[in-house]
Each structure stands twice: as C-alpha cells, then as structure tokens.
C-alpha cells in the first residue's frame, strides 16, 4: 500500500487486493473531508493533501497531450523509445516521455483508463510516479488509489529519471502506465522502464557535441568516482557529481557558479592561467581530460583558482578552466573542505561524509554552518546538545588535531589553563567540571576573552551558580545541536557514516525500506551514539545476507514508540512484552506462552500500544 522508490532491484510487488480496498476507502473518506483511518502511509496522505492544496480536481476530465517545444531530449529519445514500444502489452499500456517540467513530450501505446495527460506535475494532476521519480531521482511506482485523480484509480505506473551525460541533473522521465494488476508478482514494467531510461541516457552521451564531450571527460576525470564533490560548468550545461549534489542546495550552486565565473576572469586569456601561473596560488592543476582529442582538441587545465564564496559557506572550491581548441569552454570546480578549523587551515573533505558532518536536514545544516562560522574566529565556542548528538565529534572536526580534555576525568587544575593558553582546546562535559576548575576557567576567559576554546555542554540537572556564570559567559557564542529525533531524514545518510568497514568478502550493510521506516520512527534517546551502537552490533553479529530487515532490529527500534502517552503500569507491561519478544527471537507464540497469556491477548496488547 506504500509507494516504492528504488534505484535498483529488488522491485516492489503491486499492492494486494485487500490493501487496495482499504486505500480506496481511505481516499473516499479524504475526498469527503472526513478523518483518515489508521494505517494510511504518511507519504500517501501527504501527497493527497498536496493535491488538495494545489487545487487539483479529482474528477478532472482527460485532455489530449499538448505539443511542447521540440527539445534535444525529445529528438534523442524518440527513436530509442520507438524501438522499445513494441514490448508494451498489446496496446493496453502506455510509454510516456516527459521533460524536467513534467510536460509530456512523446507517448506510444494505449492509454489505460485516462493516462497520459499533457502535464504530469503534481500541481496539475496530483501524486504520480513521474513526479515522484523526478523529485527523488530514483525509480518510483504508484498504484491505483495512491493516485489522486478518479481516472487513475485502476492504473499502475512506474517511472525512471533520465539524467544528463555524466550523472548530471535530471532531464526528464520515462514512464510506463498499465492497467492495475494487484495479483501480479514482480512489477511487469520495472525492467522495461529502467532499460528505456538507460538507453536514452546512452544515446544522449553518444550525441553530445564535441564541446560537451570535452566537458564530460573533464568532469568524470575530476570526480574520480562518486565520492568527490565536483561541479562542471560550461555554457548552459551543468554537471554535478553525486557527492556535490548531496552537499549543495540550488542557491549554493548558483553562488558557486558566480564564484567560478569571477575566479576565471583572473586569466588574461579569458578563463585560466595560460602559462600555469595565473591562479590565486599559482598552482598547476591536473589535465582533467587527460588526453589529446582527435583533430587538435585538448581539454587542458593550466591553472587552478580559488573561488570566493559568500561568508558562512561550509566549504571551499577551486576552479580549473577546461579548454577546447585553445578556447575556454567551461570550468571544473572541485569542492574542498567542508569546514575550516580555527587557526589551522582547512579540514580535508574528500571521501564519504564523516559522522560529525553527515546530514542534510535544515536544523542540522544551520547548526553546523553556525558552528563553523563562529569557530573561524579565535574566541570561545560552546556546543550544546543532548548526549550522543555529536558535540565532541563536531568540536574535533572544527579544531583539527588539537588536544581534547574531558572534565569527567577529574580535576583539571593547571592543565586546563596551560592547554588553553597555548592553542585551541576541546573541553568535553563542562557540566561535570569541579568547582575549582570552573573558577579557573572563568578567570581564564576574563583574562583572555579571545581564548580558542571549544566546550561541550549536556543539559541535565540545574547548574549551580558558579557553573551558571560560566554558561552565561559562553552563551553569546553558543550553538545548540538538534536531537536525532528532530532530524530523522538524516538517518539514511548517517547509516554508512557510523557503520564499521565490512569484513573481507562481505558487502556493506544495506537496509530494506521497512527497516529504514522503523529507524526513522524510533525516538533515539541516545541519539547518534545509540544509532551507531545498533548499526555496529548488527554489522558484527548478523549472519543473514542481503539488506537488513525490520525483524533484525532491536525490539524497541522495531516496535517504535508508543503511539500515545502510557501510564506507569502500561509502560511496565509494554517493556516486559518487548523484553520477552527479544528473548524469544520475536516469536510471538513462544513469547505468549512464556508470559502466561494467550497469543490473541498478546496481539491485542501490542495493537493497543500502537494505536
């Protein structure tokens, strides 16, 4: 009953008849203005609410596809899709191509139950697989009553994005729509739609103009796989590596493009130091294309230029001009450090995001960027947050390789003043400072208000007057890190960051959608530290192969929080049941027998705590 979003198999089976029936009833209640019943996936309910907000009429009449302006995508994709169209199911299915604005560029085959439309954007037709694939950048399926329109209640659709050469931005989507088949096994069009998208991308790369090929070669050479953050600009083209796409927002991409253009103006030849010495640091960059091209074409890098970015940017960049036939046709921008350490220069950011930096949610990015901005000047900084939120990890990332002092290890005495007086210092657990150390630190800060001190504080019991005075002194330069429950969208990015390296011969951990949903629902009282413990325990002890399933998660994570506040007796009963389930490996029959209750009673109690 949920919408599947994948970039690779295994594909999702279409919803069963019973799930579809329940979802149809829920949709009818929603359209009638009545509350939704329990069990409707939040992503579906949100999609319906968006459609209502956009003013989409569920009974909108079908209209014939318009003919949008001819585009390079349509010209390139049409011959490819025409070769694939005969694979459709006897005219009962439709093959649809859209552009990045979800305008239908081309269709073939039948039009099952009202599909396609001239415009598949959510603002016009509500929830659909093409809009979902464009938003997520992955293959997406939408079935029957998951749609908002009446005309699509008996339609299943699967869509895949089409990307510009070099894993760049999404240019459009390929969709197959077909009559709903709730009893089918594997999705009947998943392989076809992915093959169609891949074939169109291959043809786009083959038809690239020579200049575009030079830019693509330069981009791929600089990206060196998926982990390096690289953006290539050339005319109206923009190629963004996966790492850069995770790091930059649309506004930051525009800032980077303006900075690259300004940096390249330093070149007297119109875009880069022709003799290799015209950059901000005179550095000679590597040849991004790496080879001469036929006919005298060469993509050369003759100088790298520091890019000036807006204040507060959490990363830096160097731009290298790309030349073709002795003319600058674009530039490759390689993103450097994500943060800068106070007084220590940049912290390298090549490779996967570390735990201290992993996360793209708005609360997390605002906190990290604010911390980086404050840490750039030599003055104290206080990082506040619950236990396990990553305070010390972030402080060490900001500092580099400086000393770390833990107030929980006892009185610090002269060591505190000596360490802080000779350079940057991370002081953990300010709340555990002995009173003499608090007095020493206050005296130090009064004498040296610019002391490069990064302190972490975990709120708990009410601080005494001496500690409160210290906290007040540091409050003007403090950052509060959000708890993990306040940024559940970051969990998927944190998982590979906290996982240990796989054992030889074993693949890294992957996760089913059901397991990811459970991880996002859990409240994580221990925050990132607790998440890391769960992931590492699974990596060390699991014997199963394939993606981690929900059933393999700890009971508290698998069951999630109670859906309502529980009184002490209910909380104790729930804890007892979950512990018994853990002891018996999740087997409910054995759990019920061990607790001395019937299996039906156990199911009823579990349902009661979830409702």
VEXDREN-2710 file (C-alpha; in Angstrom, 1 decimal):
% VEXDREN-2710
k/r/px/py/pz
1/UNK/0.0/0.0/0.0
2/UNK/3.0/2.2/0.1
3/UNK/4.8/4.0/-2.7
4/UNK/8.1/2.4/-3.6
5/UNK/11.2/4.4/-4.6
6/UNK/14.2/2.4/-5.9
7/UNK/17.3/3.0/-7.9
8/UNK/17.8/-0.8/-8.5
9/UNK/16.1/-4.1/-7.9
10/UNK/14.6/-5.8/-6.0
11/UNK/11.4/-4.2/-7.2
12/UNK/8.2/-3.9/-5.2
13/UNK/5.2/-6.1/-5.8
14/UNK/2.0/-4.2/-6.5
15/UNK/-0.4/-3.8/-3.6
16/UNK/-2.6/-6.8/-2.7
17/UNK/-6.4/-6.6/-3.3
18/UNK/-7.2/-6.1/0.4
19/UNK/-4.7/-3.3/0.8
20/UNK/-6.1/-1.6/-2.3
21/UNK/-9.6/-1.8/-1.0
22/UNK/-8.6/-0.2/2.3
23/UNK/-6.7/2.5/0.5
24/UNK/-9.8/3.2/-1.8
25/UNK/-11.9/3.6/1.3
26/UNK/-9.4/5.9/2.9
27/UNK/-9.3/8.1/-0.3
28/UNK/-13.1/8.3/-0.3
29/UNK/-13.0/9.5/3.3
30/UNK/-10.3/12.0/2.5
31/UNK/-12.3/13.5/-0.5
32/UNK/-15.4/13.7/1.7
33/UNK/-13.5/15.7/4.2
34/UNK/-13.5/13.0/6.9
35/UNK/-10.5/11.9/9.0
36/UNK/-8.3/9.3/7.6
37/UNK/-8.3/5.8/9.2
38/UNK/-5.2/4.3/10.8
39/UNK/-2.8/2.6/8.5
40/UNK/-2.6/5.1/5.6
41/UNK/1.1/5.6/4.8
42/UNK/2.1/9.2/5.7
43/UNK/3.7/9.7/2.2
44/UNK/0.3/8.9/0.5
45/UNK/-1.7/11.1/2.9
46/UNK/0.8/14.0/2.3
47/UNK/0.5/13.5/-1.4
48/UNK/-3.3/13.8/-1.3
49/UNK/-3.0/16.9/0.9
50/UNK/-0.6/18.5/-1.5
51/UNK/-3.1/17.8/-4.4
52/UNK/-5.9/19.4/-2.4
53/UNK/-3.6/22.4/-1.6
54/UNK/-2.8/22.8/-5.4
55/UNK/-6.5/22.8/-6.2
56/UNK/-6.4/19.6/-8.3
57/UNK/-9.9/18.3/-9.0
58/UNK/-10.1/14.5/-8.6
59/UNK/-12.8/14.3/-11.3
60/UNK/-10.7/16.4/-13.8
61/UNK/-11.6/15.4/-17.4
62/UNK/-8.9/13.9/-19.6
63/UNK/-7.3/16.2/-22.1
64/UNK/-5.2/15.5/-25.1
65/UNK/-1.4/15.9/-24.7
66/UNK/-0.1/19.2/-25.9
67/UNK/2.9/19.5/-28.2
68/UNK/5.6/21.3/-26.2
69/UNK/8.5/22.9/-28.0
70/UNK/10.8/20.4/-29.7
71/UNK/13.8/19.7/-27.4
72/UNK/17.1/17.8/-27.7
73/UNK/15.7/15.2/-25.2
74/UNK/12.7/14.5/-27.4
75/UNK/14.7/14.3/-30.6
76/UNK/17.2/11.9/-29.0
77/UNK/14.8/9.8/-27.0
78/UNK/12.1/9.3/-29.7
79/UNK/14.0/6.8/-31.9
80/UNK/15.1/4.8/-28.8
81/UNK/11.6/4.6/-27.3
82/UNK/10.0/3.8/-30.7
83/UNK/12.2/0.7/-30.8
84/UNK/11.1/-0.3/-27.3
85/UNK/7.4/0.5/-27.8
86/UNK/6.5/-2.9/-29.3
87/UNK/7.4/-4.5/-26.0
88/UNK/4.3/-3.0/-24.5
89/UNK/1.4/-5.3/-23.5
90/UNK/-0.7/-5.4/-26.6
91/UNK/-1.7/-1.8/-26.6
92/UNK/-3.0/-1.9/-23.1
93/UNK/0.0/0.0/-21.7
94/UNK/1.4/3.5/-22.5
95/UNK/5.0/4.5/-22.8
96/UNK/5.5/8.2/-21.9
97/UNK/8.4/10.6/-22.0
98/UNK/8.4/13.9/-20.1
99/UNK/10.9/16.8/-19.7
100/UNK/12.2/18.2/-16.4
101/UNK/9.0/20.2/-16.1
102/UNK/6.9/17.0/-16.5
103/UNK/5.4/18.1/-19.8
104/UNK/4.6/15.1/-21.9
105/UNK/7.0/15.1/-24.9
106/UNK/6.0/11.8/-26.5
107/UNK/3.7/8.8/-26.0
108/UNK/3.2/5.4/-27.5
109/UNK/0.8/2.5/-26.9
110/UNK/-2.6/2.6/-25.4
111/UNK/-3.8/5.0/-22.7
112/UNK/-5.1/2.8/-19.9
113/UNK/-8.0/4.5/-18.1
114/UNK/-7.2/8.1/-18.9
115/UNK/-3.4/8.2/-18.9
116/UNK/-1.4/10.1/-20.1
117/UNK/-2.1/13.8/-19.6
118/UNK/-0.4/16.9/-21.2
119/UNK/1.3/17.8/-17.9
120/UNK/2.2/15.3/-15.1
121/UNK/3.3/17.8/-12.5
122/UNK/1.7/17.4/-9.1
123/UNK/0.3/20.9/-9.4
124/UNK/-1.9/19.7/-12.3
125/UNK/-2.7/16.0/-11.6
126/UNK/-1.6/15.2/-8.1
127/UNK/0.5/12.3/-7.0
128/UNK/2.0/10.2/-9.8
129/UNK/5.1/8.1/-10.5
130/UNK/6.8/10.6/-12.9
131/UNK/6.6/13.5/-10.4
132/UNK/7.9/11.2/-7.7
133/UNK/10.8/9.9/-9.8
134/UNK/11.8/13.5/-10.8
135/UNK/11.7/14.6/-7.1
136/UNK/13.7/11.6/-5.7
137/UNK/16.0/11.0/-8.7
138/UNK/15.1/7.2/-8.4
139/UNK/12.7/4.7/-10.0
140/UNK/9.3/5.1/-8.5
141/UNK/6.0/3.3/-8.6
142/UNK/2.4/4.5/-7.9
143/UNK/-0.6/2.2/-8.0
144/UNK/-4.3/2.6/-8.2
145/UNK/-5.8/4.6/-5.3
146/UNK/-2.4/6.0/-4.4
147/UNK/-3.2/8.4/-7.3
148/UNK/-5.5/11.4/-6.6
149/UNK/-7.4/11.5/-9.9
150/UNK/-10.5/9.4/-10.3
151/UNK/-9.4/8.5/-13.8
152/UNK/-6.2/6.7/-12.5
153/UNK/-7.8/4.6/-9.8
154/UNK/-7.3/1.5/-11.9
155/UNK/-3.8/2.4/-13.3
156/UNK/-0.4/1.3/-12.2
157/UNK/2.6/3.3/-13.3
158/UNK/6.4/3.0/-12.9
159/UNK/8.8/5.8/-13.8
160/UNK/12.6/6.3/-14.0
161/UNK/14.6/9.5/-14.3
162/UNK/16.7/10.3/-17.4
163/UNK/19.9/12.1/-16.5
164/UNK/22.2/14.3/-18.5
165/UNK/25.5/12.6/-19.5
166/UNK/27.9/12.2/-16.6
167/UNK/25.3/11.6/-13.9
168/UNK/24.2/15.2/-14.1
169/UNK/20.9/16.8/-13.5
170/UNK/17.6/15.0/-14.3
171/UNK/16.4/16.0/-17.8
172/UNK/13.1/14.2/-17.7
173/UNK/11.4/10.8/-17.0
174/UNK/10.3/7.7/-18.8
175/UNK/7.0/6.2/-17.6
176/UNK/5.0/3.0/-18.3
177/UNK/1.3/3.1/-17.4
178/UNK/-0.7/0.0/-17.5
179/UNK/-4.0/-1.4/-16.0
180/UNK/-3.8/-2.2/-12.3
181/UNK/-2.8/-5.8/-11.6
182/UNK/-3.0/-6.4/-7.9
183/UNK/-2.3/-10.1/-8.2
184/UNK/0.9/-9.9/-10.2
185/UNK/4.2/-10.9/-8.9
186/UNK/7.2/-8.8/-9.9
187/UNK/6.3/-5.4/-11.4
188/UNK/5.6/-6.1/-15.1
189/UNK/7.2/-2.9/-16.4
190/UNK/10.1/-2.2/-14.0
191/UNK/12.8/-3.7/-16.1
192/UNK/11.4/-2.1/-19.3
193/UNK/11.3/1.4/-17.9
194/UNK/14.8/1.2/-16.4
195/UNK/16.1/-0.2/-19.7
196/UNK/14.4/2.7/-21.6
197/UNK/15.9/5.4/-19.4
198/UNK/19.3/3.8/-19.6
199/UNK/19.1/3.6/-23.4
200/UNK/18.1/7.2/-23.7
201/UNK/21.0/8.3/-21.5
202/UNK/23.4/6.3/-23.6
203/UNK/22.1/7.9/-26.8
204/UNK/22.3/11.4/-25.2
205/UNK/26.0/10.7/-24.3
206/UNK/26.7/9.4/-27.9
207/UNK/25.1/12.5/-29.5
208/UNK/26.9/15.1/-27.3
209/UNK/28.6/17.8/-29.2
210/UNK/32.4/17.8/-29.1
211/UNK/32.5/20.6/-26.6
212/UNK/30.0/18.7/-24.3
213/UNK/32.2/15.6/-24.7
214/UNK/35.3/17.5/-23.6
215/UNK/33.4/18.9/-20.6
216/UNK/32.0/15.4/-19.7
217/UNK/35.5/13.9/-19.9
218/UNK/36.9/16.6/-17.7
219/UNK/34.1/16.2/-15.2
220/UNK/34.5/12.4/-15.0
221/UNK/38.2/12.6/-14.5
222/UNK/37.9/15.2/-11.8
223/UNK/35.1/13.3/-10.0
224/UNK/37.1/10.1/-9.8
225/UNK/34.1/8.1/-8.9
226/UNK/31.1/9.1/-6.8
227/UNK/32.8/10.3/-3.6
228/UNK/34.4/13.5/-4.8
229/UNK/32.3/16.7/-4.8
230/UNK/32.7/18.2/-8.3
231/UNK/30.6/20.6/-10.4
232/UNK/31.4/21.4/-14.0
233/UNK/30.0/24.5/-15.8
234/UNK/30.0/25.1/-19.5
235/UNK/27.6/27.4/-21.3
236/UNK/24.2/26.2/-20.4
237/UNK/25.5/22.9/-19.2
238/UNK/26.0/21.9/-15.6
239/UNK/27.3/18.5/-14.4
240/UNK/27.0/17.8/-10.7
241/UNK/28.6/14.7/-9.1
242/UNK/26.6/12.7/-6.5
243/UNK/28.7/14.0/-3.6
244/UNK/28.2/17.6/-4.7
245/UNK/24.5/17.0/-5.1
246/UNK/24.3/15.9/-1.5
247/UNK/26.3/18.9/-0.3
248/UNK/24.8/21.8/-2.3
249/UNK/21.4/23.4/-2.4
250/UNK/20.1/25.1/-5.6
251/UNK/21.0/28.6/-4.2
252/UNK/24.5/27.4/-3.2
253/UNK/25.0/26.0/-6.8
254/UNK/24.2/29.5/-8.1
255/UNK/26.7/31.1/-5.7
256/UNK/29.3/28.6/-6.8
257/UNK/28.6/29.4/-10.5
258/UNK/29.0/33.1/-9.9
259/UNK/32.2/32.5/-7.9
260/UNK/33.7/30.3/-10.6
261/UNK/33.0/32.9/-13.3
262/UNK/34.6/35.6/-11.1
263/UNK/37.7/33.4/-10.5
264/UNK/38.2/32.7/-14.2
265/UNK/38.3/36.4/-15.0
266/UNK/41.7/36.4/-13.5
267/UNK/43.0/34.7/-16.6
268/UNK/44.4/37.1/-19.2
269/UNK/43.4/34.6/-21.9
270/UNK/39.8/34.7/-20.8
271/UNK/39.4/31.9/-18.3
272/UNK/42.6/30.5/-16.8
273/UNK/46.3/31.0/-16.5
274/UNK/47.6/30.0/-19.9
275/UNK/51.1/29.5/-18.5
276/UNK/50.1/27.8/-15.4
277/UNK/50.9/30.6/-13.0
278/UNK/47.8/32.8/-13.2
279/UNK/45.8/31.3/-10.3
280/UNK/45.4/32.7/-6.9
281/UNK/48.1/30.4/-5.6
282/UNK/49.9/29.8/-8.9
283/UNK/49.1/26.1/-8.7
284/UNK/49.1/24.0/-11.8
285/UNK/46.1/21.7/-11.8
286/UNK/45.9/18.3/-13.5
287/UNK/44.6/17.9/-17.0
288/UNK/41.0/17.0/-16.4
289/UNK/40.6/15.3/-19.7
290/UNK/43.9/13.5/-19.5
291/UNK/44.4/13.1/-23.3
292/UNK/44.6/14.9/-26.6
293/UNK/41.5/14.7/-28.7
294/UNK/41.4/13.9/-32.4
295/UNK/41.6/17.0/-34.7
296/UNK/43.7/19.0/-32.3
297/UNK/41.1/19.1/-29.5
298/UNK/42.5/19.2/-26.0
299/UNK/40.8/19.8/-22.6
300/UNK/43.7/21.4/-20.7
301/UNK/43.9/22.5/-17.1
302/UNK/46.6/25.2/-17.0
303/UNK/45.8/26.7/-13.6
304/UNK/43.6/26.3/-10.6
305/UNK/41.8/29.3/-9.0
306/UNK/40.4/29.7/-5.5
307/UNK/36.7/30.5/-5.7
308/UNK/35.4/33.3/-3.5
309/UNK/32.2/32.2/-1.8
310/UNK/29.6/34.0/0.3
311/UNK/30.5/34.4/4.0
312/UNK/29.4/31.4/6.1
313/UNK/29.8/28.8/3.3
314/UNK/30.7/25.5/4.9
315/UNK/33.0/24.5/2.0
316/UNK/35.6/26.0/-0.3
317/UNK/36.2/25.4/-4.0
318/UNK/39.0/25.5/-6.7
319/UNK/38.1/26.1/-10.3
320/UNK/40.1/24.7/-13.2
321/UNK/39.4/26.0/-16.7
322/UNK/38.6/23.5/-19.5
323/UNK/39.8/24.3/-23.0
324/UNK/38.8/23.0/-26.4
325/UNK/40.8/24.1/-29.5
326/UNK/42.6/26.8/-27.5
327/UNK/39.4/28.3/-26.2
328/UNK/38.0/28.1/-22.7
329/UNK/34.6/26.3/-22.9
330/UNK/33.9/25.8/-19.2
331/UNK/35.4/25.1/-15.8
332/UNK/35.6/22.2/-13.3
333/UNK/35.0/23.2/-9.7
334/UNK/36.3/20.8/-7.0
335/UNK/34.8/21.4/-3.6
336/UNK/37.4/21.3/-0.9
337/UNK/37.0/21.4/2.9
338/UNK/33.5/21.2/4.4
339/UNK/34.6/23.1/7.5
340/UNK/37.6/25.2/8.5
341/UNK/39.4/24.6/11.7
342/UNK/40.0/27.8/13.8
343/UNK/43.6/28.9/13.1
344/UNK/44.5/25.6/11.5
345/UNK/43.5/26.0/7.8
346/UNK/41.1/23.7/6.1
347/UNK/40.0/20.3/7.2
348/UNK/40.0/17.9/4.1
349/UNK/36.6/16.7/3.0
350/UNK/37.5/14.2/0.3
351/UNK/35.8/10.8/0.7
352/UNK/32.5/9.9/2.4
353/UNK/30.9/12.4/4.9
354/UNK/32.1/11.7/8.4
355/UNK/29.7/11.4/11.3
356/UNK/30.4/14.9/12.5
357/UNK/29.2/16.3/9.2
358/UNK/26.7/13.7/7.9
359/UNK/23.2/15.2/7.5
360/UNK/21.3/17.4/5.1
361/UNK/18.3/18.4/7.2
362/UNK/17.7/22.1/7.7
363/UNK/18.2/22.1/11.6
364/UNK/21.4/20.2/11.3
365/UNK/22.9/22.2/8.5
366/UNK/22.0/25.5/10.2
367/UNK/23.7/24.4/13.4
368/UNK/26.9/23.1/11.7
369/UNK/27.2/26.2/9.5
370/UNK/26.7/28.5/12.5
371/UNK/29.3/26.5/14.5
372/UNK/31.8/26.7/11.5
373/UNK/31.2/30.5/11.3
374/UNK/31.8/31.0/15.0
375/UNK/34.8/28.7/15.1
376/UNK/36.6/30.6/12.3
377/UNK/37.5/33.4/14.8
378/UNK/39.7/32.9/17.8
379/UNK/37.1/33.1/20.6
380/UNK/35.4/30.6/22.8
381/UNK/32.5/28.5/21.4
382/UNK/30.0/26.4/23.4
383/UNK/28.3/23.5/21.7
384/UNK/25.1/22.4/23.5
385/UNK/23.1/19.3/22.9
386/UNK/21.7/16.1/24.4
387/UNK/24.0/13.2/25.0
388/UNK/25.1/11.4/21.8
389/UNK/24.2/14.3/19.4
390/UNK/27.8/14.6/18.2
391/UNK/29.0/17.6/20.1
392/UNK/32.6/16.3/20.7
393/UNK/32.8/14.9/17.1
394/UNK/31.8/18.3/15.7
395/UNK/34.2/20.2/18.0
396/UNK/37.1/18.0/17.0
397/UNK/36.2/18.4/13.3
398/UNK/36.3/22.2/13.8
399/UNK/39.5/22.0/15.7
400/UNK/41.5/19.5/13.7
401/UNK/44.1/17.5/15.7
402/UNK/44.3/19.7/18.9
403/UNK/44.1/18.4/22.5
404/UNK/40.8/17.1/24.0
405/UNK/40.3/17.4/27.8
406/UNK/37.4/15.6/29.5
407/UNK/36.0/17.2/32.6
408/UNK/34.6/13.8/33.7
409/UNK/38.2/12.5/34.3
410/UNK/38.6/14.6/37.5
411/UNK/40.0/17.9/38.5
412/UNK/42.0/19.5/35.7
413/UNK/43.9/22.1/37.6
414/UNK/46.9/23.8/35.9
415/UNK/46.5/21.5/32.8
416/UNK/43.3/23.4/31.8
417/UNK/44.9/26.9/31.9
418/UNK/48.2/25.7/30.3
419/UNK/46.4/23.9/27.4
420/UNK/44.0/26.7/26.7
421/UNK/46.8/29.2/26.9
422/UNK/49.0/27.6/24.2
423/UNK/46.4/26.9/21.5
424/UNK/42.9/25.6/20.7
425/UNK/41.4/23.2/23.1
426/UNK/38.3/21.0/23.1
427/UNK/36.8/20.7/26.7
428/UNK/34.2/17.9/27.0
429/UNK/31.4/17.7/29.6
430/UNK/31.5/21.3/31.0
431/UNK/28.6/20.2/33.2
432/UNK/31.0/17.9/35.1
433/UNK/33.6/20.4/35.9
434/UNK/34.7/20.6/39.5
435/UNK/34.0/23.9/41.1
436/UNK/37.8/24.9/41.3
437/UNK/38.1/24.2/37.6
438/UNK/35.0/26.3/36.9
439/UNK/36.6/29.2/38.8
440/UNK/39.9/28.6/36.9
441/UNK/38.1/28.7/33.5
442/UNK/36.1/31.8/34.4
443/UNK/39.3/33.6/35.4
444/UNK/41.0/32.4/32.1
445/UNK/38.1/33.8/30.0
446/UNK/38.1/37.1/31.8
447/UNK/41.8/37.5/31.2
448/UNK/41.7/36.1/27.7
449/UNK/38.2/36.7/26.1
450/UNK/39.7/35.5/22.8
451/UNK/40.9/32.1/24.1
452/UNK/40.3/29.5/21.3
453/UNK/38.2/27.1/23.5
454/UNK/35.6/24.8/22.1
455/UNK/33.5/23.5/25.0
456/UNK/30.6/20.9/25.0
457/UNK/27.7/21.0/27.4
458/UNK/24.9/18.4/28.0
459/UNK/21.9/20.0/29.8
460/UNK/20.6/18.0/32.8
461/UNK/20.3/18.9/36.4
462/UNK/20.1/22.6/37.2
463/UNK/23.6/24.1/37.2
464/UNK/25.0/25.7/40.3
465/UNK/25.6/29.5/40.5
466/UNK/29.3/29.1/39.6
467/UNK/28.7/26.9/36.5
468/UNK/25.7/29.1/35.5
469/UNK/28.0/32.1/35.4
470/UNK/30.4/30.2/33.1
471/UNK/27.5/29.2/30.8
472/UNK/26.3/32.8/30.8
473/UNK/29.8/33.9/29.8
474/UNK/29.8/31.5/26.8
475/UNK/26.1/31.9/25.8
476/UNK/26.7/34.7/23.3
477/UNK/28.8/32.3/21.2
478/UNK/26.9/29.0/21.5
479/UNK/25.3/26.6/19.1
480/UNK/22.6/24.0/20.0
481/UNK/22.7/20.7/18.1
482/UNK/19.4/19.2/17.2
483/UNK/18.5/15.7/18.6
484/UNK/18.3/12.9/16.1
485/UNK/14.6/12.6/16.6
486/UNK/14.3/16.2/15.3
487/UNK/16.1/15.3/12.0
488/UNK/15.0/11.7/11.1
489/UNK/15.6/12.5/7.4
490/UNK/19.4/12.4/8.2
491/UNK/19.3/8.8/9.4
492/UNK/19.8/7.3/5.9
493/UNK/22.9/9.4/5.4
494/UNK/24.2/8.6/8.9
495/UNK/24.0/4.8/8.5
496/UNK/27.1/4.4/6.2
497/UNK/28.9/7.0/8.3
498/UNK/28.5/5.1/11.6
499/UNK/28.9/1.6/10.1
500/UNK/32.2/-0.1/10.5
501/UNK/34.1/-1.2/7.4
502/UNK/32.8/-4.5/6.1
503/UNK/34.8/-7.7/6.8
504/UNK/36.8/-9.0/3.9
505/UNK/34.5/-10.7/1.4
506/UNK/31.3/-9.2/2.9
507/UNK/29.3/-6.4/1.3
508/UNK/28.5/-3.2/3.3
509/UNK/25.2/-3.1/5.2
510/UNK/22.1/-2.2/3.2
511/UNK/18.6/-1.7/4.5
512/UNK/15.1/-2.6/3.4
513/UNK/12.5/0.2/3.2
514/UNK/10.6/-1.2/6.1
515/UNK/13.8/-1.2/8.3
516/UNK/14.5/2.4/7.3
517/UNK/11.0/3.4/8.2
518/UNK/11.4/1.8/11.7
519/UNK/14.7/3.6/12.2
520/UNK/13.1/7.0/11.3
521/UNK/10.2/6.4/13.6
522/UNK/12.2/5.5/16.7
523/UNK/12.9/8.3/19.1
524/UNK/16.6/7.6/19.7
525/UNK/17.0/8.7/23.3
526/UNK/20.8/8.1/22.9
527/UNK/20.9/10.0/19.5
528/UNK/23.7/9.3/17.1
529/UNK/25.7/7.3/19.7
530/UNK/22.7/4.9/20.1
531/UNK/22.3/4.6/16.3
532/UNK/26.0/3.8/15.9
533/UNK/25.7/1.1/18.6
534/UNK/22.8/-0.5/16.8
535/UNK/24.5/-0.5/13.4
536/UNK/27.8/-1.8/14.7
537/UNK/26.1/-4.5/16.6
538/UNK/24.3/-5.6/13.5
539/UNK/27.4/-5.5/11.4
540/UNK/29.3/-7.7/13.9
541/UNK/26.7/-10.3/14.8
542/UNK/24.2/-10.7/12.0
543/UNK/24.5/-14.0/10.0
544/UNK/21.9/-13.2/7.4
545/UNK/22.7/-11.9/3.9
546/UNK/21.1/-9.2/1.9
547/UNK/19.6/-5.9/3.2
548/UNK/18.8/-5.6/6.9
549/UNK/15.2/-6.4/7.6
550/UNK/13.0/-4.8/10.2
551/UNK/12.8/-8.1/12.1
552/UNK/16.5/-7.9/12.7
553/UNK/16.4/-4.6/14.6
554/UNK/16.3/-4.4/18.4
555/UNK/12.7/-4.7/19.7
556/UNK/12.5/-1.1/20.9
557/UNK/13.5/0.1/17.5
558/UNK/11.4/-2.4/15.6
559/UNK/8.3/-1.7/17.6
560/UNK/8.9/2.1/17.7
561/UNK/7.5/4.4/20.3
562/UNK/4.0/4.0/21.8
563/UNK/1.5/6.0/19.8
564/UNK/0.1/7.6/22.9
565/UNK/1.3/8.5/26.4
566/UNK/1.4/5.5/28.7
567/UNK/0.8/5.4/32.4
568/UNK/3.5/3.7/34.5
569/UNK/1.6/0.3/34.6
570/UNK/1.2/0.3/30.8
571/UNK/4.8/1.3/30.3
572/UNK/6.0/-1.5/32.5
573/UNK/3.8/-4.0/30.7
574/UNK/5.0/-2.9/27.3
575/UNK/8.6/-3.1/28.4
576/UNK/8.0/-6.6/29.7
577/UNK/6.4/-7.7/26.5
578/UNK/9.2/-6.3/24.3
579/UNK/11.9/-7.9/26.5
580/UNK/10.1/-11.3/26.2
581/UNK/9.9/-10.8/22.5
582/UNK/13.7/-10.1/22.4
583/UNK/14.5/-13.2/24.4
584/UNK/12.4/-15.4/22.1
585/UNK/13.7/-14.0/18.9
586/UNK/10.5/-12.2/18.0
587/UNK/8.4/-15.5/18.1
588/UNK/5.0/-14.4/19.4
589/UNK/3.7/-17.9/20.2
590/UNK/6.7/-18.6/22.5
591/UNK/6.5/-15.1/23.9
592/UNK/2.8/-15.5/24.8
593/UNK/3.5/-18.9/26.4
594/UNK/6.4/-17.5/28.5
595/UNK/4.2/-14.6/29.7
596/UNK/1.3/-17.0/30.5
597/UNK/-1.2/-15.3/28.2
598/UNK/-2.9/-16.3/25.0
599/UNK/-1.4/-15.4/21.6
600/UNK/-4.6/-13.4/20.8
601/UNK/-4.1/-11.4/24.0
602/UNK/-0.5/-10.6/23.1
603/UNK/-1.5/-9.4/19.7
604/UNK/-4.3/-7.3/21.3
605/UNK/-1.9/-5.7/23.7
606/UNK/0.7/-4.9/21.0
607/UNK/-2.0/-3.3/18.8
608/UNK/-3.3/-1.2/21.8
609/UNK/0.2/0.3/22.3
610/UNK/0.5/1.1/18.6
611/UNK/-2.9/2.8/18.3
END
